[in-house]
Amino acid sequence: MVYNLVGCSLEAYSLSSTTENSSSEDNNDSGSSGSGEIEDTIINNGFEQTVSNVYVCQQNGTYYGEIVTQSNVTIIYIKKRNSEFDSRINNVIENLIMVIHR
């Protein structure tokens, strides 16, 4: 299994997993294996689910970023940072890696 944490820009990152024997999958919003765990982790770290696969972090009217989950990739968009938001993102990434690694 190969894991990629790719910095797409200063504000967008994706975490994906692939296996050498896997076939091509559609990139839709159906979630991934362990998606219940991923959803719980994201919500428990202060993100609000806005649609089936989009989770937004806002505090006091300030938009910090969002997480978009798909069947084979999780995309993290960061608009604004502070230490609390950084801690939330780090916790989500650690848990995503653990779920993907299983």
FIZAKE-880483 format. One record per atom (N, C-alpha, C, O): chain; residue number from 1; x, y, z; atom name. Coordinates in steps of 0.001 Angstrom, whole numbers, plus 524288, in hexadecimal, padded with zeros to 5 digits. Atoms other than C-alpha are relative to their C-alpha. Layout:
N
A, NUM, X, Y, Z, CA
...
END
This chain:
102
A, 1, 8034E, 7FB6F, 80000, N
A, 1, 80000, 80000, 80000, CA
A, 1, 8037E, 804D3, 80000, C
A, 1, 8077D, 804F0, 802AB, O
A, 2, 7FD04, 7FB2D, 80070, N
A, 2, 804FB, 80D99, 7FC98, CA
A, 2, 7FCB6, 8046B, 80233, C
A, 2, 7F816, 804DC, 800F5, O
A, 3, 802BA, 7FB86, 7FDBF, N
A, 3, 80153, 819C8, 80450, CA
A, 3, 80277, 804F3, 7FDF0, C
A, 3, 80740, 80567, 7FDBE, O
A, 4, 7FE07, 7FB15, 80207, N
A, 4, 8028E, 82755, 7FEB2, CA
A, 4, 7FD8E, 80480, 802FB, C
A, 4, 7F8C5, 804FA, 80322, O
A, 5, 801D5, 7FB13, 7FDDC, N
A, 5, 80175, 8340B, 8062A, CA
A, 5, 80271, 80416, 7FC84, C
A, 5, 8071E, 80527, 7FCDA, O
A, 6, 7FE13, 7FCAD, 8042B, N
A, 6, 802A4, 83DB9, 7FB2B, CA
A, 6, 7FE83, 8059F, 8011E, C
A, 6, 7F9E5, 806D5, 801B2, O
A, 7, 80120, 7FA6F, 7FF84, N
A, 7, 803E0, 84C5E, 7FD15, CA
A, 7, 7FECD, 8022C, 7FAA7, C
A, 7, 80259, 802F7, 7F781, O
A, 8, 801A6, 7FE1F, 8051A, N
A, 8, 7FC0C, 85166, 7F18D, CA
A, 8, 8010C, 805D7, 7FF7C, C
A, 8, 801F0, 807CC, 7FB2E, O
A, 9, 7FECD, 7FA72, 7FFB4, N
A, 9, 7FE30, 85F7C, 7F597, CA
A, 9, 800BD, 80134, 805C2, C
A, 9, 800C9, 7FDA1, 808F9, O
A, 10, 7FF8E, 7FEA2, 7FA85, N
A, 10, 7FFF0, 866E7, 80227, CA
A, 10, 7FAEC, 7FF1A, 802F2, C
A, 10, 7FAE2, 7FEFE, 807C0, O
A, 11, 8050E, 8004F, 7FD78, N
A, 11, 7F183, 8650E, 804C3, CA
A, 11, 7FCFC, 7FAF2, 7FF1A, C
A, 11, 7F8D9, 7FA4C, 80178, O
A, 12, 802ED, 804CA, 8010B, N
A, 12, 7ED5A, 857A6, 7FF9A, CA
A, 12, 803A0, 7FB4C, 80040, C
A, 12, 807EE, 7FB5A, 7FE1B, O
A, 13, 7FCFE, 804C7, 7FF6B, N
A, 13, 7F227, 84A17, 8031A, CA
A, 13, 7FC6D, 7FB64, 7FF0C, C
A, 13, 7F7BF, 7FBAC, 80021, O
A, 14, 8032B, 804AF, 800A4, N
A, 14, 7ED8D, 83C95, 7FF81, CA
A, 14, 802D2, 7FB5D, 8025D, C
A, 14, 8079E, 7FB09, 80245, O
A, 15, 7FDFA, 804CC, 7FDC8, N
A, 15, 7EF5A, 82F9D, 80630, CA
A, 15, 7FD3F, 7FB94, 7FD38, C
A, 15, 7F876, 7FB25, 7FD74, O
A, 16, 8026A, 80442, 802E2, N
A, 16, 7ED30, 8239E, 7FDDE, CA
A, 16, 802E6, 7FAFB, 80108, C
A, 16, 80769, 7FAFA, 802AF, O
A, 17, 7FD69, 80512, 7FFA2, N
A, 17, 7F001, 8154A, 7FE42, CA
A, 17, 7FEB6, 7FCE9, 7FB21, C
A, 17, 7FA5D, 7FD2A, 7F915, O
A, 18, 800D6, 80361, 8047B, N
A, 18, 7F1B3, 80BEC, 7F319, CA
A, 18, 802B6, 7FAD8, 8010D, C
A, 18, 80679, 7FA92, 80409, O
A, 19, 7FD4F, 80501, 7FFC5, N
A, 19, 7F52C, 7FDC3, 7F1F0, CA
A, 19, 801A7, 7FEA4, 7FA81, C
A, 19, 7FF2A, 8003E, 7F6B7, O
A, 20, 7FDF0, 80150, 8051D, N
A, 20, 7FD17, 7F824, 7E6E5, CA
A, 20, 7FC29, 7FCCC, 7FCD1, C
A, 20, 7FC24, 7FD28, 7F806, O
A, 21, 80398, 80365, 802CA, N
A, 21, 7F262, 7EE65, 7E37B, CA
A, 21, 7FA97, 80266, 7FF52, C
A, 21, 7F723, 7FFE3, 7FD1C, O
A, 22, 80543, 7FDD0, 80038, N
A, 22, 7E6E8, 7F7B4, 7E465, CA
A, 22, 7FEA9, 801C1, 7FA7F, C
A, 22, 80205, 80367, 7F77A, O
A, 23, 801D1, 7FE10, 80508, N
A, 23, 7DEC4, 7FAFD, 7D8AB, CA
A, 23, 7FE85, 805B6, 80091, C
A, 23, 7FE01, 807B4, 804EA, O
A, 24, 80181, 7FA80, 7FFF0, N
A, 24, 7DB1B, 808CC, 7D4EE, CA
A, 24, 7FA9B, 80093, 8025E, C
A, 24, 7F704, 7FDB0, 800FE, O
A, 25, 80500, 7FF0E, 7FD82, N
A, 25, 7D01C, 80E1A, 7DD6A, CA
A, 25, 7FE18, 80560, 7FE8D, C
A, 25, 80130, 808E7, 7FD7E, O
A, 26, 8023C, 7FADE, 800E5, N
A, 26, 7C6D6, 8193C, 7DB05, CA
A, 26, 8012A, 80375, 804A2, C
A, 26, 80149, 8019C, 80911, O
A, 27, 7FEE0, 7FC35, 7FBF2, N
A, 27, 7C9F9, 82572, 7E2C1, CA
A, 27, 7FAEA, 8029F, 80191, C
A, 27, 7F9D5, 80700, 7FFE7, O
A, 28, 80509, 7FDD8, 7FE82, N
A, 28, 7BCAC, 8278B, 7E90B, CA
A, 28, 7FFBE, 800E2, 805D5, C
A, 28, 803A6, 8003E, 80890, O
A, 29, 80082, 7FEA9, 7FA86, N
A, 29, 7B75E, 82B3A, 7F648, CA
A, 29, 7FE01, 7FB87, 80351, C
A, 29, 7FBA8, 7FC75, 80768, O
A, 30, 8021F, 8046F, 7FD35, N
A, 30, 7B41A, 81D8A, 7FAC6, CA
A, 30, 80321, 7FE8F, 804D8, C
A, 30, 801A0, 7FAF5, 807A6, O
A, 31, 7FCE4, 8012F, 7FB67, N
A, 31, 7BE9B, 81D98, 80544, CA
A, 31, 80409, 7FBEE, 7FED6, C
A, 31, 804DC, 7FA88, 7FA4F, O
A, 32, 7FBFF, 803F3, 800B6, N
A, 32, 7C934, 8139F, 80774, CA
A, 32, 7FF74, 7FBF4, 8043D, C
A, 32, 7FC2D, 7FC80, 807B6, O
A, 33, 80034, 803CA, 7FBD2, N
A, 33, 7CBA4, 807B3, 80FA3, CA
A, 33, 8017A, 802BE, 80505, C
A, 33, 8052B, 805D2, 8052A, O
A, 34, 7FF20, 7FD3E, 7FB25, N
A, 34, 7CB1B, 80C13, 81D97, CA
A, 34, 7FDAB, 8056F, 80000, C
A, 34, 7FF07, 808A8, 8034D, O
A, 35, 80213, 7FAB6, 80083, N
A, 35, 7C325, 817E0, 8195C, CA
A, 35, 7FD04, 801BE, 804CA, C
A, 35, 7FCF5, 80665, 805FF, O
A, 36, 802A4, 7FE94, 7FB23, N
A, 36, 7BB01, 8176A, 825D1, CA
A, 36, 803DF, 80202, 80403, C
A, 36, 802D6, 805D7, 806BB, O
A, 37, 7FBE2, 7FE37, 7FC6F, N
A, 37, 7C777, 8189A, 82DC2, CA
A, 37, 80222, 80545, 7FE55, C
A, 37, 80315, 808AD, 80197, O
A, 38, 7FDF3, 7FB11, 80207, N
A, 38, 7CC64, 82377, 82503, CA
A, 38, 7FC25, 80464, 80121, C
A, 38, 7FDAA, 8088D, 80301, O
A, 39, 80407, 7FC17, 7FEFA, N
A, 39, 7BF7E, 82AD6, 82605, CA
A, 39, 7FFE7, 80171, 805C6, C
A, 39, 7FFC4, 8060F, 8071C, O
A, 40, 8000D, 7FEF9, 7FA57, N
A, 40, 7BF69, 8296A, 834DF, CA
A, 40, 804BA, 80333, 801A7, C
A, 40, 8043A, 806DD, 804BA, O
A, 41, 7FB3E, 7FD2B, 7FEAE, N
A, 41, 7CD70, 82E19, 835D8, CA
A, 41, 7FFA7, 805B4, 7FE55, C
A, 41, 80116, 80935, 8014C, O
A, 42, 80062, 7FAA7, 801FB, N
A, 42, 7CAD3, 83A0E, 82D80, CA
A, 42, 7FC25, 80323, 8034A, C
A, 42, 7FD56, 80780, 804EC, O
A, 43, 80401, 7FD45, 7FCF5, N
A, 43, 7BE5E, 83DBB, 834CF, CA
A, 43, 801D5, 800E0, 8059C, C
A, 43, 800F0, 8050E, 807D0, O
A, 44, 7FE1A, 7FF7F, 7FA9C, N
A, 44, 7C4A7, 83B38, 84222, CA
A, 44, 80462, 803FB, 8008A, C
A, 44, 805C6, 80579, 804E5, O
A, 45, 7FBE4, 7FC09, 7FFDD, N
A, 45, 7CF55, 844E6, 83E6D, CA
A, 45, 7FDFB, 8055E, 7FE6A, C
A, 45, 80102, 808B7, 7FCC0, O
A, 46, 8022F, 7FACF, 800A9, N
A, 46, 7C60D, 85046, 83CB0, CA
A, 46, 7FE5A, 80187, 7FA8E, C
A, 46, 7FD8A, 80626, 7F980, O
A, 47, 801D4, 7FEDE, 8054C, N
A, 47, 7C20E, 84F27, 82E6F, CA
A, 47, 7FA2D, 7FEDC, 7FFB2, C
A, 47, 7F84B, 7FB2B, 80222, O
A, 48, 80598, 800B5, 800B8, N
A, 48, 7B3CE, 85069, 82A77, CA
A, 48, 7FF01, 7FDB9, 7FA9B, C
A, 48, 80100, 7FFB2, 7F6B3, O
A, 49, 80141, 80272, 80506, N
A, 49, 7AE78, 8478A, 81FD8, CA
A, 49, 7FBFC, 8035D, 7FD2F, C
A, 49, 7F7BA, 8044C, 7FF36, O
A, 50, 80388, 7FCA1, 802F6, N
A, 50, 7A849, 8501B, 8155E, CA
A, 50, 7FD1F, 7FD0E, 7FBB8, C
A, 50, 7F893, 7FE36, 7FAAA, O
A, 51, 8026E, 803B7, 80394, N
A, 51, 7A582, 845B1, 80B06, CA
A, 51, 8026B, 7FAB4, 80134, C
A, 51, 805A9, 7FA4B, 804BB, O
A, 52, 7FE74, 8054E, 7FE89, N
A, 52, 7A7F7, 8370E, 80AD6, CA
A, 52, 805D7, 7FF2D, 8009B, C
A, 52, 80775, 7FBDD, 803B2, O
A, 53, 7FA5E, 800F9, 7FFC7, N
A, 53, 7B6A9, 83829, 808D3, CA
A, 53, 80335, 804F4, 800E3, C
A, 53, 807EA, 804F7, 7FFE7, O
A, 54, 7FD3B, 7FB12, 7FF20, N
A, 54, 7BA2F, 84637, 80C68, CA
A, 54, 7FF50, 801AB, 805AF, C
A, 54, 7FAF7, 801C9, 807BB, O
A, 55, 7FFEC, 7FE79, 7FA80, N
A, 55, 7BDF4, 84AB2, 81A16, CA
A, 55, 802D3, 80537, 80068, C
A, 55, 8073E, 805B9, 7FE95, O
A, 56, 7FDF5, 7FAAF, 7FFBD, N
A, 56, 7C050, 85919, 81D20, CA
A, 56, 80150, 80164, 805A5, C
A, 56, 7FE86, 7FFE9, 80945, O
A, 57, 7FE87, 7FE02, 7FAD7, N
A, 57, 7C75B, 85F55, 8289B, CA
A, 57, 7FF6B, 805F0, 7FFFF, C
A, 57, 80221, 808B5, 7FD26, O
A, 58, 800CD, 7FA66, 7FF48, N
A, 58, 7C262, 86CC0, 82C95, CA
A, 58, 7FF9D, 80115, 805DA, C
A, 58, 7FD7D, 7FDF0, 808CC, O
A, 59, 8007B, 7FE55, 7FA8E, N
A, 59, 7C38E, 873E7, 8397F, CA
A, 59, 7FEFC, 805D7, 80012, C
A, 59, 801C8, 808DC, 7FD96, O
A, 60, 80158, 7FA73, 7FF7F, N
A, 60, 7BD29, 880DC, 83CF1, CA
A, 60, 7FFBE, 802BA, 7FAB7, C
A, 60, 80197, 80721, 7FA22, O
A, 61, 8009E, 7FDB9, 8052C, N
A, 61, 7B9FB, 88339, 82EA4, CA
A, 61, 804D5, 7FFDF, 7FC95, C
A, 61, 804AC, 801C2, 7F82A, O
A, 62, 7FB2C, 80062, 8030E, N
A, 62, 7C7F2, 8808A, 82A14, CA
A, 62, 8006A, 7FA92, 7FD9C, C
A, 62, 80031, 7F6A4, 8005F, O
A, 63, 7FF5F, 804EA, 802D9, N
A, 63, 7C998, 87601, 81FAE, CA
A, 63, 805CC, 7FE8F, 80012, C
A, 63, 80917, 80187, 7FE36, O
A, 64, 7FA96, 801C8, 7FFB7, N
A, 64, 7D603, 86E2D, 82238, CA
A, 64, 80163, 7FC30, 7FBA1, C
A, 64, 805CA, 7FC39, 7F9B3, O
A, 65, 7FEE3, 803C5, 8041D, N
A, 65, 7D4D6, 8635A, 8182F, CA
A, 65, 7FBF1, 7FBBF, 7FFDC, C
A, 65, 7F80E, 7FBE9, 802AF, O
A, 66, 803AD, 80451, 80072, N
A, 66, 7CE0E, 856EF, 8143F, CA
A, 66, 802CA, 7FB0D, 7FE52, C
A, 66, 8072C, 7FB23, 7FC56, O
A, 67, 7FE0D, 80527, 80178, N
A, 67, 7D010, 8487E, 811F9, CA
A, 67, 7FBF4, 7FD86, 7FC72, C
A, 67, 7F752, 7FD64, 7FDBA, O
A, 68, 80369, 802A2, 803BD, N
A, 68, 7CA5D, 84169, 80631, CA
A, 68, 801D0, 7FA58, 7FFA9, C
A, 68, 8065B, 7F94C, 7FE7C, O
A, 69, 7FE9E, 8058E, 8004B, N
A, 69, 7CA03, 83292, 80697, CA
A, 69, 7FD9E, 7FDA2, 7FB1D, C
A, 69, 7F92E, 7FECE, 7F9AE, O
A, 70, 801CF, 802E9, 8048D, N
A, 70, 7C8DB, 829EE, 7FA9D, CA
A, 70, 801C8, 7FA65, 800A6, C
A, 70, 80483, 7F921, 80466, O
A, 71, 7FEE4, 80591, 7FF60, N
A, 71, 7CA3E, 81B6A, 7F84D, CA
A, 71, 805CB, 7FEC1, 8005A, C
A, 71, 80742, 7FB04, 802FF, O
A, 72, 7FA71, 8014B, 7FFFB, N
A, 72, 7D8E9, 81BDF, 7F61C, CA
A, 72, 80386, 8049A, 80166, C
A, 72, 80848, 80448, 800C1, O
A, 73, 7FCCD, 7FB80, 7FE9B, N
A, 73, 7DD58, 82940, 7FAD1, CA
A, 73, 7FD18, 8035C, 803FA, C
A, 73, 7F84C, 803AD, 803EB, O
A, 74, 80213, 7FC16, 7FC6F, N
A, 74, 7DB4D, 832FC, 805C3, CA
A, 74, 802FE, 80508, 7FEF5, C
A, 74, 807CC, 8051C, 7FF1B, O
A, 75, 7FD9D, 7FAFC, 80157, N
A, 75, 7DDD8, 84131, 80256, CA
A, 75, 7FF17, 803C7, 8047F, C
A, 75, 7FAB5, 80451, 80667, O
A, 76, 80052, 7FC38, 7FBC0, N
A, 76, 7E0BA, 84B56, 80CC0, CA
A, 76, 80154, 8055B, 7FDD1, C
A, 76, 80599, 80635, 7FBC6, O
A, 77, 7FF35, 7FA9B, 801A7, N
A, 77, 7DF22, 859B2, 8095E, CA
A, 77, 800C4, 8035C, 804D7, C
A, 77, 7FDA5, 80321, 8087E, O
A, 78, 7FEDA, 7FC94, 7FB95, N
A, 78, 7E526, 8638D, 812A8, CA
A, 78, 7FFDB, 805A2, 7FE21, C
A, 78, 802D9, 8072B, 7FAB1, O
A, 79, 80082, 7FA81, 80164, N
A, 79, 7E104, 871B9, 811AD, CA
A, 79, 802D0, 80379, 803FA, C
A, 79, 80591, 80724, 80287, O
A, 80, 7FDB9, 7FCDA, 7FBCF, N
A, 80, 7E564, 87729, 81ED3, CA
A, 80, 801D5, 7FC55, 80449, C
A, 80, 7FF5F, 7F853, 80548, O
A, 81, 7FDCC, 80370, 7FC07, N
A, 81, 7EDB6, 87166, 8299A, CA
A, 81, 8007C, 802C1, 8053C, C
A, 81, 8013B, 8077F, 8058E, O
A, 82, 7FE75, 7FE80, 7FABB, N
A, 82, 7EF4B, 87283, 8382E, CA
A, 82, 80183, 7FAF5, 802CC, C
A, 82, 800E8, 7F6BA, 80098, O
A, 83, 7FE02, 804B3, 7FD60, N
A, 83, 7F4B6, 86921, 84250, CA
A, 83, 7FBB3, 7FC00, 800FC, C
A, 83, 7FCAA, 7F74E, 800A1, O
A, 84, 8044B, 803A5, 7FF11, N
A, 84, 7E769, 86342, 84573, CA
A, 84, 7FE81, 7FD1A, 7FB02, C
A, 84, 7FDBC, 7F85B, 7FB17, O
A, 85, 80150, 80276, 804FE, N
A, 85, 7E430, 860BC, 83721, CA
A, 85, 80455, 7FC44, 7FE52, C
A, 85, 80338, 7F7F7, 7FC79, O
A, 86, 7FB9F, 8036F, 80158, N
A, 86, 7F1D6, 85B28, 834BA, CA
A, 86, 7FFB7, 7FAE6, 80317, C
A, 86, 800BA, 7F6B4, 800F6, O
A, 87, 8007F, 804A7, 7FCC4, N
A, 87, 7EFB0, 851C2, 84009, CA
A, 87, 7FBA5, 7FC76, 7FDFC, C
A, 87, 7FC3B, 7F7B0, 7FDDC, O
A, 88, 80460, 8030C, 80223, N
A, 88, 7E2A0, 84D81, 83A52, CA
A, 88, 8019D, 7FD2A, 7FB05, C
A, 88, 80094, 7F882, 7FA68, O
A, 89, 7FE4E, 8025D, 804F4, N
A, 89, 7E875, 84B1D, 82CDA, CA
A, 89, 803EE, 7FB9E, 80100, C
A, 89, 80383, 7F76C, 7FEB0, O
A, 90, 7FC23, 8040F, 7FEC9, N
A, 90, 7F409, 8439C, 8327A, CA
A, 90, 7FD65, 7FB1F, 8022A, C
A, 90, 7FEDA, 7F6C4, 800BE, O
A, 91, 802BD, 80475, 7FDBE, N
A, 91, 7EADF, 83AF3, 83A4D, CA
A, 91, 7FCFC, 7FD04, 7FBCF, C
A, 91, 7FD07, 7F835, 7FBC2, O
A, 92, 802E1, 80284, 80442, N
A, 92, 7E264, 8383E, 82E60, CA
A, 92, 803C4, 7FCEA, 7FC7E, C
A, 92, 802AC, 7F86F, 7FB22, O
A, 93, 7FC39, 802A8, 8036C, N
A, 93, 7EE4D, 834D9, 825FF, CA
A, 93, 80226, 7FB19, 8029B, C
A, 93, 80287, 7F702, 8001B, O
A, 94, 7FE09, 8049D, 7FD38, N
A, 94, 7F3D1, 82BB0, 8305E, CA
A, 94, 7FC04, 7FB91, 7FFDE, C
A, 94, 7FD67, 7F70E, 7FEF4, O
A, 95, 80413, 803FF, 80008, N
A, 95, 7E6C6, 82492, 83120, CA
A, 95, 7FEF3, 7FDEA, 7FA8F, C
A, 95, 7FDE7, 7F943, 7F9F2, O
A, 96, 800B3, 801DA, 8055F, N
A, 96, 7E546, 823F9, 82252, CA
A, 96, 8043B, 7FC13, 7FE8D, C
A, 96, 80320, 7F811, 7FC22, O
A, 97, 7FBA2, 80381, 8013A, N
A, 97, 7F2A1, 81DAF, 82119, CA
A, 97, 7FF31, 7FABB, 802B6, C
A, 97, 80026, 7F6A1, 80064, O
A, 98, 800ED, 804EA, 7FD2B, N
A, 98, 7EF20, 8139F, 82B8F, CA
A, 98, 7FBAC, 7FCD1, 7FD67, C
A, 98, 7FC24, 7F80D, 7FCF8, O
A, 99, 8044F, 802C3, 8028E, N
A, 99, 7E241, 8103F, 824A8, CA
A, 99, 801CB, 7FDB5, 7FAD2, C
A, 99, 80088, 7F93B, 7F995, O
A, 100, 7FE17, 801DB, 8051D, N
A, 100, 7E8DF, 80F1D, 81757, CA
A, 100, 803D7, 7FB7E, 800BB, C
A, 100, 803F2, 7F7E2, 7FD8E, O
A, 101, 7FBF2, 803EF, 7FF1B, N
A, 101, 7F3DB, 806D5, 81D06, CA
A, 101, 7FDCB, 7FAAD, 80176, C
A, 101, 80078, 7F6B9, 800DE, O
A, 102, 8024A, 8050E, 7FE5D, N
A, 102, 7EA98, 7FC47, 821FF, CA
A, 102, 7FED0, 7FC8A, 7FB77, C
A, 102, 7FCE4, 7F830, 7FC31, O
END
